[in-house]
Amino acid sequence: MKDKIAFVCQRYGLEVNGGAELYCRQLAEKLTDLYDVEVYTTCAEDYVTWANKYPVGDVTINGVLVHRYPVTKERNQKTFNKISELVLGNSYHTDEQEEQWIEEQGPVCDKVLEVLKERHREYKVVIFMTYLYYLTAKGLPMGFENAIHIPTVHDELPVYIRAYDKVFESAKGIIWNTDSEKEFGLKRFPNIASIPSIMAGIGVDVPEGELPEIPEAIQGTDYIVYAGRIDESKGCGDMFRCFEQYKRKHPHSQLKLVLMGKPVMKIPKHRDIISLGFVSNEMKFAVMRDAKALVLFSQFESLSMVVLESMTMGRPVLVNGKCEVLKGHCIKSDAGLYFTSDREFEETLDYLLEHEDIYHAMCHNGKIYVDENYQWDIILNRISSLISSF
């Protein structure tokens, strides 16, 4: 019989396309060949409100048994913003205010933790996904002897909340996604250096078969592409501003910015900004394949699947150099450029468009980088070795 393992994640479902949540689903599904895999999660689909959408109860998704429990407190954005102002970036806040911040961050679902307290010994390991949210922040300090943490951590204001020291120190094993993430994690939480850990990451699955034709609106055009949640926290406001500024400085350029993903902010009305909305996985790869490059302004990434997906489709990336993980991908792969200012965005974009030989070399380098570093068989073997140590 296979050993049983469990994942704990704030959202889980085919419709959930957040980076950490998608990563959780991919890992869970890939590990079904080795383990009986179960997931404990909430009924929420939306990460802004945490409103219950999925039915309470058990459902099997692609071979993974998913246990869903209702969120008992939806997020009040005004209250969350108010406590965030008191806590984030302010070292004089109280421990009580930190606890309130974690609760307002959510999703509050104590039933998951109550059930795991009773059942965690049924599993070889219980894997908590993402340090930031309530289930991990409250679950890891419960002290499970078989708890593994996949923190997906990066340098952002919440990580300096004191309560997270205990969260990180409570894990009995850690799965890092990149060298840059591990380096930052150990710098921020030096007491975790002795906790067993591995470097994993994610494999890139290109859909089988022929990819679909891209939408007619972008056929035969030059475009850069953004893929993911269209959100201020992902740097999309800066992306729109810089692209519009680029177009003003290059009035004869036909270059377009194509967006794929769910918008949670207003998209500017501009003839060269085209939003495709939420697209199928097959369409995502097709649009990446035909783009000039993928662009990502986010400062806060612990891995970035879309960067690896773009590279595996033979397209270079333009990324925010203030994010060490994204910058590291570019340096290690020679398949992308990074910028730290509006001017550098313009210059790196022009460089890609104007240096054909270097551009094609980057296209080639990206495929090699992914092939050598992000293959599922290697990743799963590393994770299995950590699980086997419990």
C-alpha positions in Angstrom: 0.0 0.0 0.0 1.1 3.5 -0.7 1.8 5.9 2.1 -0.7 8.7 2.6 0.3 12.4 2.4 -1.7 15.5 2.9 -1.4 19.0 1.5 -2.9 22.1 3.3 -3.7 25.0 1.0 -5.9 28.0 1.2 -7.7 27.4 -2.1 -7.8 24.4 -4.4 -9.6 23.7 -7.6 -9.4 23.6 -11.4 -10.6 27.2 -11.5 -8.0 28.5 -9.1 -5.1 29.9 -11.0 -3.0 31.6 -8.4 0.7 30.7 -8.5 1.0 28.9 -5.2 -2.4 27.2 -5.5 -1.6 25.9 -9.0 1.8 24.7 -7.8 0.1 22.8 -5.0 -2.4 21.2 -7.4 0.4 20.2 -9.8 2.5 18.7 -7.0 -0.5 16.8 -5.5 -1.4 15.3 -8.9 2.2 14.4 -9.8 2.7 12.7 -6.5 -0.3 10.4 -6.9 1.9 7.8 -8.6 3.9 7.5 -5.4 1.4 8.3 -2.6 -2.2 8.4 -1.7 -2.6 12.2 -1.8 -5.3 14.2 0.0 -5.8 18.0 0.2 -7.3 20.0 3.1 -8.6 23.4 1.9 -11.5 25.9 2.1 -14.6 26.4 0.0 -13.2 29.7 -1.3 -12.2 30.4 -4.9 -11.6 34.2 -4.6 -8.5 35.3 -2.6 -9.7 38.8 -2.1 -13.0 38.1 -0.3 -12.6 34.4 0.6 -16.3 34.0 -0.1 -17.4 30.4 0.1 -18.1 29.1 -3.4 -17.3 25.4 -3.6 -19.6 22.9 -1.8 -18.6 21.7 1.6 -17.4 18.1 1.6 -15.1 15.7 -0.3 -14.4 15.6 -4.0 -11.9 13.8 -6.1 -10.0 16.0 -8.6 -7.6 14.3 -11.0 -7.0 11.5 -8.6 -6.6 13.7 -5.5 -9.1 13.5 -2.6 -9.9 17.1 -1.6 -11.6 17.9 1.7 -13.3 21.3 1.7 -14.5 23.2 4.7 -16.2 26.6 4.9 -14.5 29.9 5.6 -16.1 31.3 8.7 -15.0 34.9 8.3 -14.8 36.6 4.9 -12.3 39.4 4.5 -13.5 42.9 5.1 -11.2 44.9 2.9 -11.5 48.2 4.9 -10.7 46.4 8.2 -7.8 44.5 6.5 -6.4 47.8 5.1 -6.7 49.5 8.5 -4.8 46.8 10.4 -2.2 46.5 7.6 -1.4 50.2 8.0 -0.8 49.6 11.7 1.3 46.4 11.3 3.2 46.4 8.0 6.4 48.4 8.0 5.8 49.5 11.6 8.0 47.8 14.1 6.1 49.3 17.0 2.9 47.3 16.5 1.8 44.8 19.2 1.6 41.0 19.1 -2.2 41.3 19.4 -2.2 43.5 16.3 -0.1 40.8 14.4 -2.6 38.2 15.4 -5.5 40.4 14.1 -3.6 41.0 10.9 -3.2 37.2 10.3 -6.9 36.7 11.0 -8.0 39.5 8.7 -5.6 38.2 6.0 -7.4 34.9 6.2 -8.9 32.6 5.1 -10.2 31.8 8.6 -11.2 28.1 8.6 -10.4 26.5 11.9 -12.3 23.3 11.0 -9.4 22.3 8.7 -7.0 22.7 11.6 -9.3 20.9 14.1 -9.6 17.9 11.7 -5.8 17.8 11.1 -5.1 17.9 14.8 -7.1 14.6 15.1 -5.9 13.0 11.8 -2.4 14.2 11.1 -0.8 11.0 12.2 -2.7 9.1 9.5 -0.3 10.7 7.0 3.4 10.2 6.4 3.7 14.0 6.1 1.4 17.0 6.1 2.6 19.7 3.7 1.7 23.3 4.4 1.7 25.4 1.3 2.6 29.1 1.4 3.7 30.8 4.6 1.5 33.9 4.3 -2.1 32.7 4.9 -4.1 31.7 8.0 -4.0 27.9 7.6 -0.2 27.8 7.5 0.3 30.6 10.0 -1.9 28.9 12.5 -1.3 25.3 11.5 2.5 24.9 11.6 2.8 26.2 15.1 0.5 23.4 16.3 3.6 21.3 16.3 2.9 18.4 14.0 5.9 16.1 14.1 5.4 15.4 10.3 4.9 18.9 9.1 6.7 20.1 5.9 6.6 23.7 4.8 6.6 25.0 1.2 6.9 28.7 2.1 7.0 30.3 -1.4 8.6 33.2 0.5 10.0 36.4 -0.8 11.1 39.8 0.5 7.8 41.6 1.2 6.4 43.5 4.2 4.4 40.7 5.8 7.4 38.4 6.1 8.8 40.7 8.8 5.8 40.1 11.1 7.3 38.6 14.2 4.7 35.8 14.4 6.1 34.2 11.3 9.3 33.4 13.2 7.5 30.6 15.0 5.7 29.6 11.8 9.0 28.9 10.0 10.7 27.4 13.0 7.9 24.9 13.6 8.4 23.1 10.3 10.2 19.7 10.4 11.2 20.0 6.8 11.3 22.7 4.1 10.9 22.6 0.4 12.5 25.6 -1.4 11.8 26.5 -5.0 14.9 28.5 -5.9 18.4 29.4 -4.5 17.3 33.0 -4.1 14.3 32.0 -2.1 16.4 29.8 0.2 19.0 32.5 0.6 16.4 35.1 1.7 14.6 32.6 3.9 17.7 31.8 5.8 18.6 35.4 6.1 15.2 36.4 7.5 14.8 33.3 9.7 18.4 32.2 10.7 17.0 29.7 13.3 15.7 27.4 10.5 19.2 26.6 9.2 19.2 23.2 10.9 15.8 22.1 9.6 16.2 19.4 6.8 15.4 21.0 3.4 15.6 20.3 -0.3 15.5 22.4 -3.4 12.6 21.4 -5.6 10.9 23.8 -7.9 8.4 22.9 -10.6 8.3 21.0 -13.8 6.8 22.6 -16.9 4.1 20.6 -18.6 3.5 21.7 -22.2 0.0 20.5 -23.4 0.1 17.4 -25.6 -1.0 17.7 -29.2 -1.3 20.7 -31.4 -1.8 24.0 -29.8 -4.8 26.1 -30.9 -4.7 29.1 -33.1 -4.2 32.3 -31.2 -7.2 34.8 -31.2 -7.7 36.7 -34.4 -7.2 40.0 -32.7 -3.5 39.3 -32.2 -2.7 37.2 -35.2 0.1 38.6 -37.4 1.0 41.3 -34.8 4.1 41.8 -32.6 3.2 41.6 -29.0 4.6 41.1 -25.5 2.5 39.0 -23.2 1.6 39.1 -19.5 0.1 35.9 -18.0 -1.4 35.7 -14.5 -3.7 37.6 -12.2 -4.0 41.2 -13.3 -3.5 42.8 -10.0 -1.7 45.9 -8.5 0.2 43.6 -6.2 1.7 41.9 -9.3 3.0 45.2 -10.6 0.4 45.5 -13.3 -0.2 49.2 -12.6 3.4 49.9 -13.3 3.3 47.6 -16.3 0.4 49.6 -17.8 2.1 52.9 -17.1 5.4 51.9 -18.6 3.9 50.4 -21.7 1.7 53.5 -22.3 4.8 55.6 -21.8 6.8 53.4 -24.2 4.0 53.8 -26.9 4.1 57.6 -26.5 7.9 57.6 -27.1 7.5 55.2 -30.0 4.5 56.5 -31.9 5.1 54.4 -35.0 5.5 51.1 -33.1 2.9 48.5 -33.7 3.8 46.5 -30.6 0.9 45.4 -28.4 0.6 44.2 -24.8 -1.5 41.1 -24.5 -2.9 40.1 -21.2 -4.0 36.6 -20.1 -5.6 36.2 -16.7 -8.4 37.3 -14.4 -8.5 41.1 -13.8 -8.9 42.3 -10.2 -8.0 45.9 -11.2 -9.0 48.3 -13.9 -7.4 47.7 -17.3 -6.6 50.9 -19.2 -8.5 51.6 -22.4 -5.7 51.6 -25.0 -5.8 50.3 -28.5 -2.6 48.4 -28.1 -3.5 46.7 -24.7 -5.5 43.6 -25.4 -7.0 41.5 -22.6 -7.9 37.9 -23.5 -9.3 37.2 -20.0 -9.0 33.8 -18.5 -7.8 31.4 -21.2 -7.3 27.6 -21.4 -3.9 26.1 -20.6 -3.5 25.2 -24.3 -4.3 28.8 -25.4 -1.9 30.2 -22.8 1.0 28.3 -24.3 0.0 29.1 -27.8 -0.1 32.9 -27.0 3.3 32.6 -25.3 4.7 30.7 -28.3 3.8 33.5 -30.7 4.8 36.4 -28.4 8.0 38.4 -28.7 8.6 38.1 -25.0 6.9 37.6 -21.7 6.9 40.6 -19.3 6.6 40.5 -15.5 6.7 43.6 -13.3 6.1 41.8 -10.0 8.6 42.4 -7.2 7.4 39.4 -5.2 8.0 36.0 -6.7 9.4 32.8 -5.2 9.6 30.9 -8.5 7.3 32.2 -11.3 5.9 29.4 -13.4 5.0 31.7 -16.2 8.7 32.7 -16.7 9.6 29.0 -17.0 6.7 28.4 -19.3 7.7 31.2 -21.6 11.3 30.0 -21.7 10.2 26.4 -22.5 8.2 27.9 -25.5 11.4 29.5 -26.7 10.5 33.1 -25.7 12.7 35.4 -23.6 11.5 37.3 -20.6 11.6 40.9 -19.4 11.3 41.0 -15.6 11.5 43.3 -12.6 15.1 43.2 -11.4 14.0 44.2 -7.9 12.9 40.6 -7.5 16.0 38.5 -6.8 14.3 35.3 -8.0 13.3 36.8 -11.3 16.7 38.4 -11.7 18.3 35.1 -10.9 16.4 33.3 -13.6 17.7 35.8 -16.2 21.3 35.6 -15.0 21.4 31.8 -14.8 19.6 31.2 -18.1 20.9 34.0 -20.4 17.3 33.9 -21.6 16.0 37.2 -20.3 16.7 40.8 -19.3 15.8 42.6 -16.1 15.0 46.3 -15.4 14.8 48.4 -12.3 13.3 51.6 -13.6 11.0 52.9 -16.3 13.9 53.9 -18.5 15.5 50.4 -18.2 12.2 48.8 -19.2 12.2 50.8 -22.3 15.9 50.1 -23.0 15.7 46.4 -22.4 12.5 46.1 -24.6 14.2 48.0 -27.4 17.3 45.8 -27.0 15.3 42.6 -27.5 13.5 44.0 -30.5 16.6 45.4 -32.2 19.2 42.7 -31.7 18.0 39.7 -33.6 21.0 37.4 -33.1 21.0 37.9 -29.3 17.2 37.5 -29.3 17.4 34.2 -31.0 20.2 33.0 -28.7 18.0 33.9 -25.7 15.1 31.9 -27.2 17.4 28.9 -27.4 19.0 29.4 -24.0 15.6 29.4 -22.2 14.7 26.0 -23.4 18.0 24.6 -22.2 17.6 26.2 -18.8 14.2 24.7 -18.2 15.3 21.3 -19.5 18.3 21.2 -17.2 16.6 22.5 -14.1 12.9 22.1 -14.1 12.0 18.5 -14.9 9.4 16.6 -12.9 11.2 13.4 -12.5 14.1 15.1 -10.7 11.8 17.3 -8.6 9.6 14.4 -7.5 12.7 12.3 -6.5 13.9 15.1 -4.3 10.5 15.6 -2.6 10.1 11.8 -2.2 13.5 11.7 -0.5 12.5 14.3 2.0 9.2 12.5 2.7 11.0 9.2 3.1 13.1 10.7 5.9 10.0 11.0 8.2 
